[in-house]
Amino acid sequence: MKFWNFVLNCLIVGIIAFAVGVLVSFLINLILHGTAAVLWGDMFRIAVVVGVMVPLAEYVKLEKKD
């Protein structure tokens, strides 16, 4: 896997993780607390971690396979 493909995979996975996290946070706060609030900082941190770890795990798996 080339470096720019890895970076692109990180961005794509990170954006998807951020969008899903924001939606889940919004719905949980709306249902449980009755407020339409989103925990932006938490969702950003989760998106960064997931965005790096998922492509990295895929890269390690591909390297062990070859």
CORDA-V197217 format. One record per residue. N is the residue number from 1. RES is the residue in three letters. PHI is phi in whole degrees, -180 to 180 (NA if undefined). PSI is psi in whole degrees, -180 to 180 (999 if undefined). OMEGA is omega in radians with two decimals (* if undefined). Layout:
N:RES:PHI:PSI:OMEGA / N:RES:PHI:PSI:OMEGA
This chain:
1:MET:NA:128:-3.14 / 2:LYS:-78:160:-3.06 / 3:PHE:-60:-46:-3.08 / 4:TRP:-71:-30:3.03 / 5:ASN:-66:-39:3.09 / 6:PHE:-63:-45:3.13 / 7:VAL:-63:-43:3.12 / 8:LEU:-64:-42:3.09 / 9:ASN:-62:-41:3.10 / 10:CYS:-61:-44:3.14 / 11:LEU:-65:-45:-3.12 / 12:ILE:-64:-49:-3.14 / 13:VAL:-64:-40:3.12 / 14:GLY:-64:-42:3.12 / 15:ILE:-66:-43:3.11 / 16:ILE:-64:-44:3.12 / 17:ALA:-63:-39:3.12 / 18:PHE:-65:-45:-3.13 / 19:ALA:-64:-44:3.13 / 20:VAL:-66:-42:3.13 / 21:GLY:-63:-41:3.10 / 22:VAL:-64:-44:3.14 / 23:LEU:-63:-46:3.14 / 24:VAL:-65:-44:3.12 / 25:SER:-61:-43:3.12 / 26:PHE:-61:-48:-3.10 / 27:LEU:-67:-40:3.11 / 28:ILE:-64:-46:3.12 / 29:ASN:-66:-36:3.13 / 30:LEU:-68:-43:-3.10 / 31:ILE:-75:-48:-3.04 / 32:LEU:-81:-39:-3.03 / 33:HIS:-109:-14:-3.14 / 34:GLY:76:14:3.10 / 35:THR:-119:147:3.14 / 36:ALA:-93:70:-3.11 / 37:ALA:-114:149:3.11 / 38:VAL:-127:138:3.10 / 39:LEU:-88:85:-3.01 / 40:TRP:-62:-45:-3.10 / 41:GLY:-63:-44:3.12 / 42:ASP:-64:-41:-3.12 / 43:MET:-67:-36:3.11 / 44:PHE:-66:-44:3.13 / 45:ARG:-63:-43:3.12 / 46:ILE:-63:-41:3.14 / 47:ALA:-64:-39:3.12 / 48:VAL:-66:-46:-3.12 / 49:VAL:-64:-49:-3.14 / 50:VAL:-66:-39:-3.13 / 51:GLY:-63:-28:3.11 / 52:VAL:-92:-41:-3.01 / 53:MET:-71:-39:-3.10 / 54:VAL:-65:-51:3.08 / 55:PRO:-65:-32:3.12 / 56:LEU:-67:-42:3.09 / 57:ALA:-64:-39:3.09 / 58:GLU:-64:-41:3.12 / 59:TYR:-63:-45:3.13 / 60:VAL:-64:-41:3.12 / 61:LYS:-63:-41:3.11 / 62:LEU:-67:-37:3.13 / 63:GLU:-68:-38:3.11 / 64:LYS:-70:-30:-3.11 / 65:LYS:-69:-37:-3.08 / 66:ASP:-82:999:*
